[in-house]
Amino acid sequence: MVIGLGPGTVLGEERDPVLPVKDHVDYSERVKPGRKRKTADGRVIEEREKYLTPEQQTAALDFWRRHGVDFKMPGQE
């Protein structure tokens, strides 16, 4: 969902104005509380997590349907 599907380039990497951007799903990002960690070079960074708002969840389901990806909703057998 982040990289996208279909023809074109990845969102944020548009170098050729003629190429379309791949179909993708927008997501939100936030800092994980209390999840700081040290990098290999000793810097301390805050971990981040991606999540979907209710509107983004609906868009994600539409994305998977549009691309023919078979999935089951929780609780479906």
Residue frames as a rotation matrix with the C-alpha (Angstrom) as fourth column:
MET 1
0.567 0.823 0.000 0.00
0.823 -0.567 0.000 0.00
0.000 0.000 -1.000 0.00
VAL 2
0.463 -0.460 -0.758 2.87
0.158 -0.798 0.581 2.40
-0.872 -0.389 -0.297 0.74
ILE 3
-0.651 -0.756 0.069 4.81
0.148 -0.037 0.988 1.71
-0.744 0.654 0.136 -2.48
GLY 4
-0.001 0.757 -0.653 1.67
-0.772 -0.416 -0.481 1.40
-0.636 0.504 0.584 -4.58
LEU 5
-0.217 0.028 0.976 0.46
0.426 0.902 0.068 -0.89
-0.879 0.430 -0.208 -7.33
GLY 6
0.767 0.546 0.338 0.13
0.494 -0.166 -0.853 -0.45
-0.410 0.821 -0.397 -11.05
PRO 7
0.208 -0.705 0.678 2.13
0.879 -0.169 -0.445 1.53
0.428 0.689 0.585 -13.56
GLY 8
0.745 0.024 0.667 4.03
-0.042 -0.996 0.082 4.63
0.666 -0.089 -0.741 -12.61
THR 9
-0.380 -0.922 0.070 6.41
0.046 -0.094 -0.994 5.81
0.924 -0.375 0.078 -9.95
VAL 10
-0.179 0.243 -0.953 6.26
0.943 0.318 -0.096 5.75
0.280 -0.916 -0.286 -6.16
LEU 11
0.783 0.531 0.322 4.57
0.388 -0.823 0.414 8.72
0.485 -0.199 -0.851 -4.47
GLY 12
0.850 -0.483 -0.212 7.22
-0.094 -0.534 0.841 11.21
-0.519 -0.694 -0.499 -3.39
GLU 13
-0.172 -0.942 0.288 9.70
0.238 0.244 0.940 10.02
-0.956 0.230 0.182 -6.01
GLU 14
0.741 0.524 0.420 8.17
0.537 -0.089 -0.839 11.72
-0.402 0.847 -0.348 -9.04
ARG 15
-0.220 -0.897 -0.384 11.18
0.212 -0.428 0.879 12.59
-0.952 0.112 0.284 -11.15
ASP 16
-0.945 -0.021 0.325 9.54
0.326 -0.031 0.945 12.35
-0.010 0.999 0.036 -14.56
PRO 17
-0.651 0.725 -0.226 6.50
-0.480 -0.623 -0.618 14.63
-0.588 -0.294 0.753 -15.01
VAL 18
-0.342 0.515 -0.786 5.13
-0.835 0.218 0.506 12.28
0.432 0.829 0.355 -17.68
LEU 19
-0.708 0.028 -0.706 5.00
0.179 0.974 -0.142 9.16
0.683 -0.227 -0.694 -15.48
PRO 20
0.353 0.859 0.371 1.87
-0.359 -0.242 0.901 8.77
0.864 -0.451 0.223 -13.37
VAL 21
-0.529 -0.415 0.741 2.08
-0.840 0.128 -0.528 7.98
0.124 -0.901 -0.416 -9.65
LYS 22
-0.795 0.199 -0.573 1.24
0.141 0.980 0.144 4.40
0.589 0.034 -0.807 -8.66
ASP 23
0.314 0.932 0.182 -2.15
-0.270 -0.096 0.958 3.78
0.910 -0.350 0.222 -7.07
HIS 24
-0.707 -0.596 -0.381 -1.53
0.253 0.289 -0.923 3.86
0.661 -0.749 -0.053 -3.30
VAL 25
0.466 0.811 -0.354 -3.27
0.642 -0.034 0.766 4.29
0.609 -0.585 -0.536 0.05
ASP 26
-0.040 -0.414 0.910 -2.67
-0.414 -0.822 -0.392 7.29
0.910 -0.392 -0.139 2.29
TYR 27
0.284 0.073 -0.956 -1.74
0.751 0.603 0.269 6.50
0.596 -0.795 0.116 5.89
SER 28
0.780 -0.055 0.623 -1.08
-0.384 -0.829 0.407 8.44
0.494 -0.557 -0.668 9.08
GLU 29
0.041 -0.844 -0.535 2.03
0.498 0.481 -0.721 8.29
0.866 -0.236 0.440 11.21
ARG 30
0.791 0.173 0.587 2.70
-0.382 -0.610 0.694 9.02
0.478 -0.773 -0.416 14.87
VAL 31
-0.362 -0.913 0.187 5.48
-0.673 0.117 -0.730 8.71
0.645 -0.390 -0.657 17.42
LYS 32
0.282 0.371 -0.885 5.27
0.340 0.823 0.454 5.60
0.897 -0.429 0.106 19.57
PRO 33
0.637 -0.016 0.771 5.14
-0.608 -0.625 0.489 6.84
0.474 -0.780 -0.408 23.17
GLY 34
0.551 -0.469 0.691 8.10
-0.647 0.283 0.708 5.72
-0.528 -0.837 -0.147 25.23
ARG 35
0.784 -0.237 0.573 9.78
0.440 0.865 -0.243 3.97
-0.438 0.443 0.782 22.29
LYS 36
0.678 -0.665 -0.312 13.10
-0.732 -0.647 -0.214 5.76
-0.060 0.374 -0.926 21.87
ARG 37
0.832 -0.461 0.307 16.05
0.419 0.887 0.195 3.72
-0.362 -0.033 0.932 20.65
LYS 38
0.191 -0.864 -0.466 19.69
-0.416 -0.501 0.759 4.18
-0.889 0.048 -0.455 19.85
THR 39
0.931 0.011 -0.364 20.93
-0.355 0.251 -0.901 3.85
0.082 0.968 0.238 16.31
ALA 40
0.697 -0.713 -0.071 24.18
0.698 0.698 -0.160 2.11
0.164 0.062 0.984 15.38
ASP 41
-0.138 -0.787 0.601 25.96
0.493 -0.581 -0.647 5.48
0.859 0.207 0.469 15.42
GLY 42
-0.702 -0.214 -0.679 24.69
0.707 -0.095 -0.701 6.31
0.086 -0.972 0.218 18.93
ARG 43
-0.812 0.488 0.321 21.92
-0.420 -0.869 0.262 8.76
0.407 0.078 0.910 18.06
VAL 44
-0.736 0.674 0.060 18.62
0.345 0.451 -0.823 8.44
-0.582 -0.585 -0.564 19.93
ILE 45
-0.850 0.515 -0.108 15.54
-0.356 -0.410 0.840 8.45
0.388 0.753 0.532 17.73
GLU 46
-0.363 0.826 0.432 11.84
-0.611 0.139 -0.779 8.09
-0.704 -0.547 0.454 18.42
GLU 47
-0.882 0.143 0.449 10.17
0.375 0.790 0.484 5.10
-0.285 0.596 -0.751 16.82
ARG 48
-0.527 0.740 -0.419 7.20
-0.794 -0.604 -0.068 5.89
-0.304 0.297 0.905 14.59
GLU 49
-0.654 0.395 0.646 4.24
0.371 0.911 -0.182 3.77
-0.660 0.120 -0.742 13.62
LYS 50
-0.879 0.432 -0.201 1.92
-0.382 -0.386 0.840 3.87
0.285 0.815 0.504 10.65
TYR 51
-0.652 0.744 0.144 -1.84
0.396 0.497 -0.772 3.54
-0.646 -0.446 -0.619 11.12
LEU 52
-0.755 0.494 0.430 -5.06
0.374 -0.213 0.903 4.04
0.538 0.843 -0.024 9.21
THR 53
-0.782 0.620 0.058 -7.85
-0.501 -0.570 -0.651 6.39
-0.371 -0.539 0.757 10.25
PRO 54
-0.123 0.810 0.573 -11.41
0.190 0.586 -0.788 5.11
-0.974 0.012 -0.226 9.67
GLU 55
0.703 0.374 -0.605 -11.53
-0.451 -0.423 -0.786 6.99
-0.550 0.825 -0.129 6.33
GLN 56
-0.152 -0.856 -0.494 -8.14
-0.988 0.114 0.108 5.56
-0.036 0.504 -0.863 5.32
GLN 57
-0.633 -0.003 0.774 -9.33
-0.203 0.966 -0.162 2.05
-0.747 -0.260 -0.612 6.27
THR 58
0.470 0.867 0.163 -12.25
0.062 0.152 -0.987 2.41
-0.880 0.474 0.018 3.88
ALA 59
0.595 -0.331 -0.733 -9.88
-0.788 -0.423 -0.448 3.65
-0.161 0.843 -0.512 1.16
ALA 60
-0.515 -0.833 0.204 -7.53
-0.789 0.553 0.266 0.70
-0.334 -0.024 -0.942 1.84
LEU 61
-0.238 0.520 0.820 -10.35
0.125 0.854 -0.505 -1.82
-0.963 -0.018 -0.268 1.39
ASP 62
0.801 0.518 -0.301 -11.33
-0.172 -0.283 -0.944 -0.10
-0.574 0.807 -0.138 -1.87
PHE 63
0.122 -0.874 -0.470 -7.66
-0.974 -0.198 0.115 -0.23
-0.193 0.443 -0.875 -2.96
TRP 64
-0.678 -0.388 0.624 -7.46
-0.362 0.915 0.176 -4.00
-0.640 -0.107 -0.761 -2.40
ARG 65
0.215 0.841 0.497 -10.77
0.277 0.435 -0.857 -4.56
-0.936 0.322 -0.139 -4.20
ARG 66
0.715 0.035 -0.699 -9.67
-0.544 -0.599 -0.587 -2.38
-0.439 0.800 -0.409 -7.12
HIS 67
-0.146 -0.892 -0.427 -6.55
-0.988 0.154 0.016 -4.51
0.051 0.424 -0.904 -7.53
GLY 68
0.454 0.464 -0.760 -8.34
-0.547 0.819 0.173 -7.85
0.703 0.338 0.626 -7.16
VAL 69
-0.700 -0.713 0.030 -6.62
-0.429 0.386 -0.817 -8.79
0.571 -0.585 -0.576 -3.91
ASP 70
0.217 0.777 -0.592 -8.57
0.122 0.580 0.806 -11.50
0.969 -0.247 0.031 -2.09
PHE 71
-0.858 -0.438 0.269 -9.00
-0.208 -0.184 -0.961 -10.74
0.471 -0.880 0.067 1.61
LYS 72
0.019 0.853 -0.521 -11.37
0.648 0.387 0.656 -11.55
0.761 -0.350 -0.546 4.45
MET 73
0.034 0.109 0.993 -12.64
-0.549 -0.829 0.110 -9.15
0.835 -0.549 0.032 7.05
PRO 74
-0.914 -0.345 0.212 -12.12
-0.351 0.414 -0.840 -10.17
0.202 -0.842 -0.500 10.70
GLY 75
-0.408 0.778 0.478 -14.85
-0.496 0.251 -0.831 -12.57
-0.767 -0.577 0.283 11.75
GLN 76
0.456 0.526 -0.718 -15.45
-0.889 0.243 -0.388 -13.90
-0.030 0.815 0.578 8.24
GLU 77
0.100 -0.380 0.920 -14.92
-0.261 0.882 0.392 -17.61
-0.960 -0.280 -0.011 7.82
